[in-house]
């Protein structure tokens, strides 16, 4: 169970999610009149980007799995 969870975690690449923090730069540098609403929307945008990027990584890995199996450094 633990190894399956770790494999899924590696597949979705959570280390890449850090990049999505840039969504908050607009909140930081913009003139925000409704801070709570803006933070909520920025948080939802960042979370959406995390899910979308994970889906793209997963889809790409599924497409490339045969080539990856033949690669000498990957197994």
Secondary structure, DSSP 4 states (H G I P E B T S, - for coil): -HHHHHHHHHHHTGGGGGGGGGGGHHHHHS--SSHHHHHHHHHHHHHHHHHHHHHHHHHHHHHHHHHHHH-TT--
